[in-house]
Amino acid sequence: MHLRELSVTDFRSYPAATVALEPGVTVLLGRNGQGKTNLVEAAGYVATLGSHRVAQDAPLVRAGAGSAVVRATVVHDGHESLVELEIVPGRANKARVNRSPVARQRDVLGTLRTVLFAPEDLALVKGDPAERRRLLDDLLVARQPRWAGVRADYDRAVKQRNALLRSAAHLWRAPRAGARRSGGPNLAPGQSLDEARVGALDTLRVFDGQLAQIGGALLYARLRLLRDLGPYLQEAYRTISDSETVAGASYRSSLPEPVAARVADGEVPDQDDLVQALLDAVEQVRAAEQERGVTLVGPHRDDVLLSLGDLPAKGYASHGESWSLALSLRLAGFHLLRHDLGTDPVLVLDDVFAELDSGRRRRLSELVADCEQVLITAAVPEDVPADLLGTARVLEVTLGSVVPTPTATGD
């Protein structure tokens, strides 16, 4: 799989730009602020429908423009597909594949698959649990695009359940004295407080079922993914760091014991067992949820614990070890997808080599040499290992202009 052409209109700093790409290594060379990262961000958006730099779409649209358009021509097994995405802040985005509109934007997922490593990925090791949950979920979607729908359904179920918990909070907290009121706030005429509470609880249990069914499926998929990712993570870290230290990743579930302990030990319980565990868990924390107005158990509360040897990486790993571990997580995802899909995703290294010492640069260069397509951004040629630069096609990016440089292969 590779990108043959990428074009943007009113995307970030670009009024318009079209870049022809080829298999092999392409280096986008330019000083900071020239727009090279914007291009690989556009490629990543086609693959994931999200940015690795911002959570919302609005910053992706050039200042003063009403919308942005990203087009990507993707070659996979000799067949070309054209993906077109229109980003419209405040409205539903539009998508087309081979000029035909698709019913849902997420129907384009799987046409292009990328694995992107950027300086922001240091947050995978040092940041909040949300960063690590997103890593797993994005890999799930790259592996099987249908998980985008499951993840969206789960997010919606949690949002609806939280809204019910908040809206019914006055019922849980209201005193029983004077329970029967006529026309009181949020009580039907003649309805007692006990009746209102029973009704709210019945509705909440409907949402409990949705949370457990969808959350159990998502949790089961995450656990299987993490189990499969482990050997690739160990090998990638051993190679990048040139160390025998074992990198590990275990799942910390918000479920109560003993299920949480089983999961932390690497066990993947049956999906039905996870669904039942979620149902049991929400019953156990019912009073706390009613008090706080928020869903306290489920995949949205989970974390991935990263370790180096016997120590947790967060708080103990050095700066260099943290970089190696974050990069290893991405490379592990790349090799997992390569194995599962039988094809290489496009590997994107956004301003990565400048953050690595000479040994890690060399070892990373050796690892990516056989990838079908690698897109690298760098501020100066010296940031890219000489052996990689010597075989790469080099494009110079200057204020939205993208042109081959005299150092490009064949010039």
N, C-alpha and C positions, 0 to 999 in steps of 0.2 A: 504494500500500500504506500502510495506517495502522492504528494500534491504536485500537480503540473502547473497550476496557475492560481494565484491569490490576488483578488482585487478588492479595494475598499473605496467607499464613497462617503464622505462626511463622517468618517470614523476617527475618533480621537483628533489628532493634529492634521489628518489628511483630508483635503478637499476631494482628491481622487488619486489613486495610485493602482498600478497593475504590476505584479511581479511574476515573471516566468521562473518556474522552479524545475529542478531535475532530481532524479535519484542521486544518492551519494551525499556528500557533506557540502552544505552551503553556509557560508559565514556572512552575516549581515553586520557590516563594520560601520561604526559611526560614533561620534562623541555623544555624551549624555544629552538628552533632550532633542535629538534629531529624528526620533520616531521609529527606531529599529525594534524596540520592544512592542510598540503598538502593532506591528505587523504580525509577530508571533502570537500576540494576544488575540488578534483577529482569527488566526488559524485555530487557536485553542477554543475560541468561542464557537466555531463551527462544529468542533468535536464534542463540546460539553454543554453548549448553550449557557455558558457562564464565563466570567473573567477570573483569572488568578490574582487580579490586583484589587478589584472592587466588588462589593456585594450586590450593588444595584446597576442597572443598565444605563441610567441617565448620563453618567460621566463618559460613556463610550461614544456619545453623539457630539460631534464637533460644535463648539460654541456658536450659536446663531442659527444652526440647522435644526430642522424639525424632526429628522430621522437620519439613521445611518444604514448603509447597506454593505454587507460582506458577501462576496462570491468566492467559491472555491471549486476548482475542477480537480476531482480526486480520481486517481487511477488505482484500481484494485483488480488483481487477476486479469489484467489486460482490458478491463472495461472502464470507461469513463463515466463519471456522474458529476453533474453540476448542482451544487447546493447554493441557494440564495437565501439570505436572511435579512429581513428589514427590521431594524431595532427602532421602536417608536416609544419614547418615554411616556408613561402615563396611559398607554393603550396596549392592546395585545400585539405582540410582535407577529410578523408574517414570515412564512417559510415556503420555499418551492424546491422541488427536486426535478431536475431535467425540465425546467420551465413550467411544471405542473404544481399547483398549490397542494399542500398536504393538509389533512384535517386538523392535525395538532402539530405544534412546533416540534415536540419531542419525537415525531416520526422521522426526523432527519438523523437522529442519533444512530450511530453505527456506520454511517456512510464514510465518515473520517474518524479515525481513532488516533489520539496523540497522547504522549506522555511528556509532560512539561516539568522541568526543574528550573526554579528561579530563586533569587535571594530570599523571597518571602517564605520559602519552604523551611527555613530555619524554625519557623513557628510549629512545624510538625513535631519538633523535639522540645522546644522551649515554651510553646504557646498553650492555649486553652484546649480542652477536650474536643471542642467543635472542629478544630483543625484536623484532628486525627479521625474523627467520625466522617468528615467530608472525604478524607483520603480513601477510606474503605468504600464509601458509597459511590464515589466517582469511579473507582475501579470496578465495582459491581456493574455499573451502567456500561462501562467500556467493554466488560466481559459479556454482558447480556443486556441490551438496551431496555428490555421490559422492566428492569428494576427502577427506571426513572419514574414510571407510573406508580409502582409500589411505594417508592419514597414520597412522592407527591401525595398519595392517598394517606400515608401515615402522618405526614405533616398536617394535613387537613384534619384528620381525626383528633390529633393532639390540640390543635387550635380550637376546634369545636368543643372539645371536652373542657378545655380551660375556660372558654367563654361561659359554659354552663356552670362550672364551679364558681366563677366570679358572680354570675347573675343570681345564683341561689344562695350566696353567702349570707344574706340577711335572714334567710329562713333557718340556717343552721344556728345562727347567733341569737335569734329573737327569743325572749323569755316566753315561757308557756302561759304566764298570766295573761288573761284577756285574749286567749288564743283565737276565739271566734270573732271575726271582725267583718263588717259589711262594707265592701268597696274599699278596703284598706290597700295600701301600696302593694302591688304584685300579688294580691289575694283576690280571687273571684268573690263576688257577692255571696255571702253565706258560707264561704269556705273557711275551715279551721286551719290553724297553723300546722297541726299534725297531718291533715289531708294534703296540704301544700308540700310539706316535707316528703311525704310518701310519693307524691307525684314526681317531685324533682329527683328523688333517689331512683325511682323506676327508670326515668329518662337517663340518668347517669349510668345505670347499669347497661343500657343499650350501647352507650358510648364505650363502656368497659369492654364489651364484646368486640366492638370494632377495633379498639386499641390493641387488644390481645391477639386477635386474628392477624391483623396486618403487621403489628409489631413482632409477633412470633415468627412470621415469615421473613421479615427483614433481619431479625436477630440471627435466625438460622443461616441465612445467606452470608451475613457478616462473619460468623464463626467458621463456616466452611472456607470462605475466602482467606481469612487470617491463617487458618491451618495450611492452606495451599501456598500461601505467600512466604511462610516461615523459612523453608530451605533456600529460596531465592534471596531472601534478606540476609541470611547468614553468609552465603557465598559472595554476594555483592559487597558486604561490609568487609569481609576478609580480604577481598581483592583491592578495594579502594583504600583501605587503611593500612594494608600490608601488615596485618596484625592477626594473631590467633585468638584475640578476644571475640567471644561469641555475642552477636547481636540478637536480641530477642524481642518478641512482641506478644503480649498476652492481653486478653480481653477482660476489662473490669465492668461487670454488669451491675445495674441498679437493682437486680432481683435479690431477694433475701437468700441466706444460706438454706440448704446446702447447694442450691443450684449455682449460685455465684462462684462458689469454690470449685465446682466441677468445671465451669466455664473457664475460670482463671487457670486451671491446670491443662487447658487445651482440649477438653472434651467437647464434642458437638452433640448435645442431646437431640432427641427426636423433635421435630417441629411441634408435634402435638403436645409434648411435654413442656416445651417453652411457652406455648399458648396457655396451658393450664397454670404454669408458674406465674405468668403475668396476671392472670385472673386472680390467683391467690394473693399476689403482691398488692394489687389495688385494694383488695379487701383489708389487708393488714394496715395500709396507710390511709384508709378512708378518712378517719378523723383529722389527720394532719392535712390532707388535701382540702377538706372542707374548710379548715381554718385558714389555710394559706391561699386557696383559690388557684392552685396550679397542680398539674399532673406530675407526680414525684417519681414514678417508675416507668421504664420503657427505654427503647433504644436511644431516644433523644437525651437521656441522662447518663449514657454509658461513656466509657473511655477506653483507649488502647494504651497500655503501659509498655513503654519502650525500655529496654535494658541493655547494658553492656556488661557482660560477665554476670556477676551477682548483684550489681548495683543498678538502681534506676537511672536512666539517662538524664532525666530532668533533674537538675540540681547537682549532678555529679559529673556529667560529661564535660570535658574541656571544649573550648570553642572549635578546635579542629575536629574533635570526635563528634561533636554535634553536627558539623557540616557533613562529615563522612556518613553519619547515620541517616540524615535527611536525604542525601543523595542516594544512599543505598536503598531507601524505601522506594524512591522513584524507579531506580533501576530494577528492583525486584518486581515492581508492577509491570515494567516493560517486558521482562523475561517471562512473567506469568502469562501476559497477553500473547506474547509470541508463541508460547507453548500451546495455549488453549485455542487460539484462532488460526494457527498455522501460517500467520503472516506477521510482519513487523508493523506495529503502529509507528507513526512519525515521532521521532524523538526530538524534543526541543530543549536546548540548553540556553537559558536566557541569562547572560552575564554571569556565568557560573565559574569559568576558569580563573577570573580575577580574584575569586575568593579562596582559591586552593593553592597550597604550596606546590613546589615543582614536582615532588613525587606523586602527589594525588592527581595533578594535571596529567602526568605521563600515563598513569594507570587508567584514568578515565578515558584518555585518548585511545588507548589500546582496546578498551571495552566497547567503544562505539564504532570502531573502524568497520565492522561487518554489518552495521545496521542499514536497512534499505534506504532510509532518508533521515538525515540529521540536519536540523536548523540550529545554528549557533549565532548568538549575538555577542558582540564584543566592542569595547570602546577603541582599542588599538590592536594592531596585529600581534604585538608582543604578549597579549593576554591568551592567545591561542597557541597550543603546542605546535612547534615548527613542523613536525611530521604530519599533523592533521591539516595545518594550513597549506602545506605543500600540495596536498591532493584535493583541496577544496575549491569550489567555485566561490569567489568572493564578490559580494555586492556592497557598494558603498552607499550609505544612507545619509543624505544631507538635506535637512529641512523638507522632507517629503519626496525628495528625488532619490530614486533607487537605480543605480547604474553599475555594470560590471567594472571592476578595477583592472588595471594592467597586470596585477598579480594573479588574476584568475587562471585556472588551468587552461592551457591551450593558447594563451596570449603571449 
